[in-house]
Amino acid sequence: MGDAEAPRRPPARYVVTPEAAFASVPGGGVVLHLGANRYFQLNETATVIWELLDRGQDVDAIGAMLATRFEIGPEDAARAVADLVARLSDAGLLTRAPGSAP
């Protein structure tokens, strides 16, 4: 018997919550949580991640794009995406898209 490939889960996708408002600023961006009246300053890399999440890109595709665009290793890129997603999800600015992988 050969090694059977495990079924691939769909990649994780997130959606921006209605409480989030984004503005581009020189060198990055700012996300305002309208309900909590808190803001999060994003550097250039985090702004790219935010914009791609807002366009519906999955986290795997975003990580691959970051690795290429910023000439960093795939593991570092994936970690940057995961860290930002966790931080913004915890703050109530992102939620997992319906049907997205856990």
N, C-alpha and C positions, 0 to 999 in steps of 0.2 A: 504494500500500500504506500502510495506517495504522500507527500505532505500536502494536505488540503489547505488552501488559503482560507483564512477566516474572512467572513463577509465584512466588507468595508462599511463602516458607519458613515453617514453623511457628515461632511465637515461642519464644525460649529459656526453658526452665524448669530449675530446679535443685531438688535434694533435699538435705535436711539429712542429714549422715552420722551413723552410730550413735555416733561419738566425741563428738558435740556435745550439750551440756546447756545449756538456756537458763533464765534466771530474770529476771523483771521486778524492777526496782528503781526507786525514785523518780527520775524524769527520764530513764528509759531502760531498759536491760537489760544483762545480762552473759551471754556465751556462754563456756562452759568446754570446752576440748578435753580430754576425759578421758584420752586416750592420752598426750598431751604435757604434761599438767598445766599448761596455759597458759590464760589467760582474756583475753577481749576485751570491753572496756567499750563499750557502744553508747549513743549519744545517742538522743533521742526519734525523730528521723527514721530512724536506722539500725534502731531497734527495730521501727518500723512495717514497714520493708523486710523484716527478718528474719521477722516474724510472717506476712507475706503470702507470702514464699518458702516458709515451713513449711506453709502452707495450699495450696501448689501453684499459686499465681498465676504467670503468666509475667512476664518483666521489662518488657515493653511496657505491660502493664496496671498494673503497680506504678508505673512512671514516670508514667503518666497520672493515677493516683490521687494520687501525691505532689504533682504540679503543682497539682491542684485543692485538696487538703487544706491544703497549706502556702503556696498562692498564689505559686508560683515558676514560672519559665518551663519549658516542656517539655524543652528541651535541658539545663538545670541538673538537672532531676529525673532524666532519663535518665542523666546523668553520675554523679549520686549513687548510683543503683542499680548501674551498671556498676562503679564504684569499690569499693563494698562487696562486691559479688559477687566481684570479682577478689581482693580482700584475704582474704575468708573461704574462697574456693576454694583459694588458695595456701596457706592455713593448714590445709587438709584438713577443713574444716567443712561445705563444700558440694561437691556433684558435679553435673554436668549430668545431667538426667533422661533416661532412655532415650527415643530418638526425638525428642529436642529438637534444635532448630537449632544448628549449630555457632557 
